[in-house]
Structures are given as structure tokens and as C-alpha cells.
Amino acid sequence: MTSAEGLAWRNEAALRLEFPPPGSRALTSHGSRWRALDWIGITLGAAALVALRSSRAPGRAHWGRMLGAAAVAASSTHLLYGTRPRSRADHVRTTIRIRREPQELYRFWRELKNLPRFMQGVESVEASSHARSHWRGAAPGGRTLEWEVDLIADEPDRRLAWCSRPGSAVFHCGSVRFEPARSGGGTFVRMDLQSAWPGSGLLDRALRRFRGTEPRVKQDLRRFKQLVETGEIATTQGQSSGRARRARAREGAC
Amino acid sequence: MLANCWYGKRDLRIEDVPDPALLNPRDAIVRITLSAICGSDLHLYNGVIPGMRAGDILGHEFMGEVVEVGSEVRGLAVGDRIVVPFPIACGACFSCAEEHFSLCENSNPNAWLADELWGHSPSGMFGYSHIVGGYAGGQAEYVRVPFADVDHVKIPEGIRDEQALFLSDVFPTGYMAAENCDLQGGETVAVWGCGPVGQFSIVSAYLLGAERVIAIDRFAERLAMAHDQAGAETLDYTKVDVREALDEMTGGRGPDACIDAVGAEAHGPGVLGAYDHIKHALMLETDRPFALRQAILACRNGGTVSVPGVYGGFLDKFPFGSVMNRSLTLRSGQTHVQRYTRPLLDRIERGEVDPSFVITHVRRLREAPEAYRMFNAKEDGCVKVVLVP
């Protein structure tokens, strides 16, 4: 990375600090990740252990167990739904090689209304000025959201970076670079995206990992590649199967 | 329409399912006139391949008549009679440009799954597990063909369905297996497995210049077919020690090239075979590489082991020391069918090969579950079953 590029990344990092994810207090510097609420959670957990231990004494047994159970419930709830800002934003970096020239890919991406064609969850993008655009999308729960996005960097044929405005319902900041592939032709497309949708807490993300799918951002980049190389996105949605037969039969019966 | 649907290990059902529809602009819908059961379908039947879902339509060897084309399909029209390759290829990515069609970068919607299991994803495939896309297959009356402009070969009048069908998979598979042996002319090639892929490997090895081809199996009808139709010398591994026999036939060196056309459900006699079967049953080993081990050990120093046999996961007790210390070349892959359809169709038209020789049974589509059972048990001299809708 050249020093100019290094400077650009630092500026972007600074912009991220400037646009903290929703639900967080004022961010301290990169340092301390432990905040007041975390310490409350840990204290409750310790209290739970003490209460359970002391509940062996007669008379205090019942209250001790109640207190212990309440403390366990409180601290585990905190852990699952904790409000540490970093843990709420998904941050994905991914690279893909596409058999097209950087200029063509930049032009496709810069036409922001193309983005919903491959970005899942994004229904529409309307540019309201040269650097501002209005996005509409569906949160994981299905609710429709709208937010404003600023283009914070635009280097023709090379790089685009954007970030949702502070206070937006959705935190969505990313950059995409188009680099000529060194050998064999084509372009390396490098995407760096941070996003947080309402309702995507630690538990949601853990469940997603357990269910086992690729981060949406990586999928989106694959879809972008398919779209520009073949003109369409590979799918089996809507194909025939024994399951389709059952779904039809169920509908018919209602 | 009727379709052969997978519902679990050895549980296939013929069901009335919705007709396929165009889902993308480069799709076509084909009315199937003939399809086949592949040896690798038996891995699905026996529950060896992960990633199947109840209701999946099977079948990746099929041909028929185009009945509908998407808005972006060029070079294909309603009424065309085509064979469809089993790997789905877009024709536009780096892999397709290099003619590695079974490695197409754009046709597997579940690429992330294959990435996890195999490192990187190959192309999507018809009728074969959600790891490679979960595309509905062609053991049915109709099928949806993605990238139809790239993924077809038109069959001229005068070539029967039975002669053309195997361009979809087994003939190119045997041919690529032989091509991977890097034959210069005059070699001795040994082929493990005399199912259809083995038969076409034998035929192709001769076409590519081999002087001797030795076929290894235990079923009399398969060995007879290999000898009478494909022209090979044969070894029954239940009657002779294969390694000793091969040494004797090659002056102690071993064959120049060995083809493993058996794959993951190899049958092995003796203690090592039992080891594989037990570990497989206990799910401690995903594949049983009995034939592959033998092919590696038998191969002459500096020779090539070519593996068209399908494997899914991980092998145990793999003789890699033999590979490394003796300069062996290992070549494998899912067939890049689209690369071979035109040249092999030319050979069929010129009368050099009539691929229909492997067919031993013709059944109706509705009889598919019973046909699978028979094929799996190798009953009634079964080598290849074709299905008429």
C-alpha cells in the first residue's frame, strides 16, 4: 500500500469513528472495549455465583437461589444482546476476480441504481445529487427501511467509498476497489463493508453462523461477478421439485 | 410432470411435480426423450453424498427437444434436438474460457458451501446435491437448462437417441480419463471398473493410441463387454491377484497409465476392503478408495493415475508415499463435457464408435426406483439403464 493509499484508509477509518453504529454511546478511541454495562454484567455473574454458593445455608436457601437465578438471567441476557458497538456491525473484506476491465466495472457500480440488482436486501437506490443517494431496503426481519448515503470517495475506474449518514436507521459503510489483475487479465475487485441493521445483535449473528451461510457481502460480490460476466445471476429459486409439489398441495387445501 | 425424486437413502419416488419454468433469460426448457442412470447417481441412492434434500429431482444424463427458449438465448430454437452436458457452464468466466467447463465460476448458487468442503467451488451440476447448486435433474419429463446457448450439442438426423445420449456424461468422461493419461502411442493402460465409464475409457484409450488395455472387474458380463465390445484384455480380481497379473503382463514394470473408473464405493475383498467398509459404515471415512490404492501401487514408476471415478470427501490410508517416491502423476476432475461433445459427435457420425453398446436395460421413467435397485445390486447383467419418459 502506498502512503497515499495508507492515508486514504486512515481517513476512512476516521470517518467510521465519526459515524458510529447506532445504539452506541460516544466512542472512545480504539482502546478500551469494556464499558460500564459490561462491568455490570460481570458483577451480576459474580453475584450469581456467590448467591448460589451461599444458598446452601438453611433459611437463606430459597432467596439465595432466586437471586442467583435472576443474576444468571440478567448477565446472560446482557452477553447475548450486549450493546458494545463493534460487536453489532458486521465487517467483511472480500476479493473476487472478474473477467472484465476495471473501467467497465467501475462504470457499472457508479451507476448506483445497479446496486440493488446484486445487493441482497437493498430494494432501490436513487441518486439525489452527485454525492448523495437515497436507499431503501429490507431488514432481516422483513421491515422496510430507508436511509441516506454519502459518497465519500470517487476515483474513476479505481475506487468508490460510501457511508450512511450519521443517525441513519442502517449503518452501511463500504469501499470497493477495482485493480487490474496482475497476470491473466481481468480485475481484482476488493470490497470492504461494515454494516449493521436493526435487530442484528450478537444472538442473530451467532445463529447465522450456526446455520452456516456465507456473509451476505461475499454473496453480493459473487452476484456482481455473475451479473457482469454472464448477464444474469445463477439461481434455482422457483425450480421444480418434490417439495414444490407439496407446497402447491398445501396451498390448494387451504 | 413425472419426476424421479430423492427422499433419503434408497428411497426414490416417482412424483407428479410442477413443470419447470424459465427462471433466467438464458434458460431453455427441454422435453426429455431419453435419460440414463449414472454410476455416480448410485452414490446419491446409497446416501454417500451430503447436501441432498428430500424432494430433489435426480438425473444428469439426458437429451430431448427444446420446447421453450429464454429471451437471451442465441443459436438455439424451439424444436432443436439436443444433448445437454451435465456440468452447467456460463461460457464467459476465466474457467470456461480455458475450457474447464466443470469449473465454471458462475453457475453454482451455493458456491459458498462447496468452498467450505472443497476449498473452492466447481460449476453447478444437474441433479446432484446442493453442494453443486441443487439444480433439478433430468430423470423427468421436462427440465430447465441454464445457459442453454452454451450448454447444448445439436444432434443431426440419422443419429439415434441411444447413440447420442452418452455425450452428456459417460462418453466424454471416459475420453477425458484416457486423455489425462497423456498417451503418446504404444502404452499399456489398465482400467479398474468396467461400468460405462470404464467401457468408454477403454474405447478412448485405444482411440488415443494405447497398444494394450487391460480391464479389471469381477462381473462376468462387464468383463465380457470390455473384451467383446471395447477390445480389452480382462482380469477378474476375485480370481487373480491383480498386481501380480499386471506385473506379469508388463515385464514387472506395471502399466504406463492406470484409470480408476470405480470411485468412492469401491468393493474390496480381504482385510483392507473390510477395513474400508467398516470405517465407511461407522462414518469414519467418507469414501472407500480400494481401487484407487491398487491403481497407484500397480502403476509403473513415472506413470499416470487418471481418476474419473467420483469421490466426495476424504480418503483414508492413501498411499501418497508411493505417489511421491515414484514420480507418479495424478490427474482427475469432473468432466469438461462441453469441450468434447463436438469432437466425439464427429467420431460417432464417422462410425468410429457406437456408444449405445453399453446399454443393457431400457425402462420407463416410472420404473426408475426399481431400476436403481437393480443397477445398484448389479443384477441381471445390468451395466447401463436408460429411461424413457
Interface residues (C-beta under 8 A of the other chain):
Chain A: R97 R99 G184 G186 G212 T213 E214 K218 Q219 R222 K225 Q226 E229 T230 G231 E232 I233 A234 T235 T236 Q237 G238 Q239 S240 S241 G242 R243 A244 R245 R246 R248
Chain B: M1 A3 C5 Y7 R13 E15 D16 V17 P18 D19 P20 A21 L23 N24 P25 R26 R53 A54 G55 D56 I57 E72 C90 G91 A92 C93 F94 A97 E105 N106 S107 N108 P109 A111 W112 D115 E116 G124 G133 G134 Y135 A136 A140 R144 P146 F147
